[in-house]
Amino acid sequence: MKNFIYATCIFAMLACSSGQQATSSKKHAKIKDFAAFYAKSITAKDLSKHLYIYASDEFEGRNTGEPGQKKAINYLKDFYVNEGIASPLGGDDYFQEIPSSYLTKNHRGGELKDSENVLAYIKGTEKPDEIVVISAHLDHVGTKDGEIYNGADDDGSGTVAVLEIAQAFQKAAKAGKGPKRSILFLHVTAEEKGLIGSKYYTENPVFPLKNTVTDLNIDMVGRVDERHKENPNYIYLIGSDRLSTELHNISDSMNTKYTNIKLNYRYNRRTDPNFFYYRSDHYNFAKHNIPIIFYFNGVHEDYHKPTDTPDKINYNLLEKRTKLVFYTAWEVANRENRLIVDKAE
């Protein structure tokens, strides 16, 4: 009798499982555009939820090596653990530790304490050794004269964008929809001290740089600069055509197909007096001839001031810009051929 009951239960479980798989298959059969389907999980509401925590006073401006920065890296780690997104370092170790000696040697100012990059990744299904990097810097400048510099736009906006992109890719991966190439979600420290965290990663890469297909770097994407007060549907793209014409064209086509943001290349000119191309973490990849795109909203009246707070972020615009990065990453990660590098830095 027990064996009969056991067999009956197993049969019922298998039937239920088969039914769920069939339902899931039917559901996915109706989806004509998987990129658009999974992009729906990137929302202004979730971006706001993360940023109001990440750029709160509790994180004390996330100054490199200080207690607030340690709270920030643990917030990022907890997110990836809860989402079931693995670390490329193995186990529950999501931190690439950078010693004080390295940070201080590369710093423009005084001594810095030990700090960490945060790494998470989704392994590719068909070309796992080829890596698409999506990066943002996790740090800001801390406190000055008793005031907290929350850094909501710089670079809280980029940080939470990476989280939402990671979640969207993970939902696709769980459903068996790629990505074909591996994706590394890279949160680097000490950008404000001289791009040190990204420099450390490219000198001590977890995946060989020769296997790194691109770096899509998100640094300040939640605000609107003075030039665009009347027409805020824009984003500055920097470096998209410097090393790979193909990457530039993919970015442009993904925008035309999905997001219809005004792509502004004002700061992409080699004669740009601001030298923005050299001022964020993508540059440490570009100097190794890895194609990059730097997503940037331009400077504004609260740049590097204690007034750069989460209540001033345009979350609907942040959602749209984040989706543009996701769509570009999706295409690069899932296309048949690796990006062609047709220029050199």
N, C-alpha and C positions, 0 to 999 in steps of 0.2 A: 504493500500500500504506500509506504513512504517513497519508494522508487517511482511509483506512478505519479504521485503528487509532485515530486521533484521534476520529473520529465515534463509534466504539464506546465509547471512554472517556467521552466527553461524555454519551452515552446512559446509561451505567452510573452516572455521577455524578448525573444527573438522576433516575434511577430510585431511587437510594439516598436522595437528598434528598427525593423525593416520599414514599418509605416512612417516613422520619423524621418528616416533617410529618404524615403520616397517623397514625403512632403517637402523636405529640404531641397531635393533635386528638382521637383516641380517649381518650387519657389524661385530657384536660381535659373531655371530654364526660361522664366518670364523676364529675367533681367537682361536688358540689351546692352547696358553700359555699366560694367562693374565699378569703374572708377567713380562715376557719378553716384552710384548707389552707396559706396562706402564713404564718400566725401560728406554725405549727409550727417555722419556722426560728428563732424566738426561744427560746433555751434558757438554762437556768441555767448550763450548762457554758460556753457562749460568753460570757455576761455575766461569769462569774467569770474567764475567760481574759483578757478585756480589762481588767477592773478591777484584777487583781493586777499588771498592768503600769502602768496609768494612775495608780493610787494607790500606786505603789512609791516607795521612797526616791530612786530615780533621778530622779524628777520634782520632787523638792525642795519639795513643797507647792504647786507651780504658782502662785506669787505673781505678780501682774500685772507684766508687763514683765521679769521675771527669767528666768534661763536655764532653770529648770524649766518655766516656762510656755511657753517656746519649744519645748521638747521635746514638750510636750503638744499644741501646735497641729500640729506635724509628724506626730505619731502619728495625729491625726484626719485630716489631709490624706492620709496614706499609706493609711489605711483606705478613704477614698472613691475614691482613684485605683485601688486594687486591686479594688474592687467595681465599677468602671466607672460610678460615679455622678458626674455632671458638676458643675462649678462654675457658678453663675449669673454669675460675674465674667468668665468666658471663659478658655479654655486651661487651664493648670495653676495658675492663680491662685485659690486658695481662701481667701485672707486679705483681710478688710476691715480695712485698717490704720487705727489710731486714734492720732493724734499725742499726744505727751507733753503738749503745751499744753492740749489738750481734756481729757485725763484729769485733769491737775492742777487745772484750773479747776473741775471737777466733784467733786473728791475732798474728803472730810471731813478728811483729814490733810495730809501733806506732798506733795512732788513725786513723780510717777509717771513711769516710762519708757514709751516707745512700746509699744503692745500691739496685739492683733489679735482680731477675731471670725473664726470659721471658718464658711464657708457652702458648702453643697452642695445640689443640687436635682434633682428628677425632673420633667420637663416633662409637663404634663397632656395627655391625648390628645384631649379634647373641649372643655375650658374652660381652656386653658393660662394665660390672663391672670388667673384667680382662684387665689389662693395660700393654701394651708394651711401654717401655720408650726408646726413642732415644735421647741421650744427647751430648752436647758439651759445652765447656766453652766460654763465650762471651768476656771475659776480656783479657787484656795483661798487660804489666808493665808500660805503659805510656811514659814519656820522662825523659831523664837523660842527664845532661850537655848540654842542648839545642838540643839534638838529639831525634827524634821520633822513638820509637820502634814499628814498624807497626804490628808485630806479624802475618804476612801473613800465615805462616804455623802453628804457635802456638797462638791461635787456630782458626785463620781465616779459614783455610782449613776445619776443622771440622764443623765450624759454617755454612759455605755455603753448605757443604754436607748435613746437616740436612735440610736446606731450600729446596734443590732439592729433597730430599727424601719425604718431606712433600708434595711438589707439585705433585709428582708422585702418592702418595697415594690419594691425593685429586681428581686427575683426575679419578682414579679408583672408588672412592666413588661416584662421580657425575654420573658415568656410571652404578651405581648399582652393583659394583663388590667389595664389602667389604670396609674395612677389617672387619672380624668377631669380633675380639677383638678391643678395643679402643687403640689408639696410642697417647701417650703424647710426644710432641716435646719440649724438656726441654733444654733451654739455661741458664746455670748457671753462676753466677758472682763470683768473688773473688777466682777463682781456684788458681791463682798465689799467693794469700795471705795465702794459706793453705787449699784448698778444702772447703772453707767456704760456698759458695752458695749451693753446693750439700748437705753439712751437714745440712744446714738450711732446705732445702726441705725435706730431709728424717726425720727430727725432726718435721716438720710441713707439712706433705704430703697433697696434694689436694685430692689424692686417697689413700685409705688405703694401707700400704706397703704389707699387707697380700694378696692384690689383684694384686700386681705388679708382672708380669710374668718374666720380664727380663729387664736389662738395657744394651743397646748397646751404648757404649760410644766412641766417635770419637775425638781423640786429637792428632793432627799432622799427616796428611795423604797426604800431597801435595809434599813432597820432597823425595830424595833418600839419604840414608846414605852411608858412605865410603865403607862399606862391599858390597854394591850392585851397585856400579858405572857401572860395566860392565853388570849386569843383573838386571835392575830396576823393573822387573815385580814381586814384592813381597809386603808383608805387614806383620808386626809383629802382632800376636794375643796373647793377654795376658789374662789369667783367664778363657778361654772358657770352660775348663774342671774342674775347681776348685769346682764348686757346682752342675753342671748338665752335666753328660756325654751326655745326649740327646742333649743339646744345642751345645756342641762341635761337635757332629755327624751331626747335621743339618747344622751348619756352613760349615763343610767340604763338605757335599753333595751339598750344594748350590754353592759352589765354583767350584766343579767338573762339575756340570751341566751347569753353566753359565759363570763364569769369568776366571777360570783357572789361578789364581794368585798363586804364590809360597807362601804358608802360613808358616811363620817362627815362631817357638815357643821358640826361644832362650831365650827370657826374661820371659817366662812363668815358668821357673824352680824356685822352691822354694829357691834354692841357689843363685839366681840372685843377684849379689852384688849391682846392681843399684836400687833394690827394686821398679821397675817401677809399679808393681802390686798395690803398696800403694800410688802412686804418681799422680793419676788422679781421676776424680769424680766418676767413677764406684765404687771405693772402699767404698764409703759411702752407696751404695746399697749392695755390697757384704757382708759387716759386719752385715747386717740384713738377710743374707742367701738368697738374691735374686740373681739368676744366672746373670752373666755379661760376656760381651766380651769388651775388650779394644783394639781398632784399632789404630796402631801407626807405623810411618815410621822410628822411631829411631832418635837419635840426629844427627845434622850435623853442619857444620862450622858456620852457621848463627843463631844457637839456642841461644835465649835470647840476640840477638845483633840487632842493628839498621839496619843491612843488611838483616833481614828476611822480604823481600819485595815480592809483588805479581808477579813481573817479573821472579822470580826464581822458581815459582811453575811449576811442570809438570802436566799440566791440563788434558792431555789424561790419565795419570796414576791416577790422582785424580778422574776422571770420573769412571774409572774401579773399583777403591776401593770403591767409593760411591755406585756403583751398587751392590757390594758384600754385603754391609750393608743393602741395600734395599731388596735384595733377601732373606737374612736371616730374616729380620723383617717381610717380607711378609709371609714366611713359618710359623714362630712362631705365627703371628697374625691370620692366616687363617686355621691352622691345627685343627683337631677335638678335640684333647686332650691338656690340658695345659701341659707345660714343667714339667717333673719330676725332683725334687730336690733330688739327691741321696747322697749328701755330705753336710758337714756343715763347715762353716768358723771357 
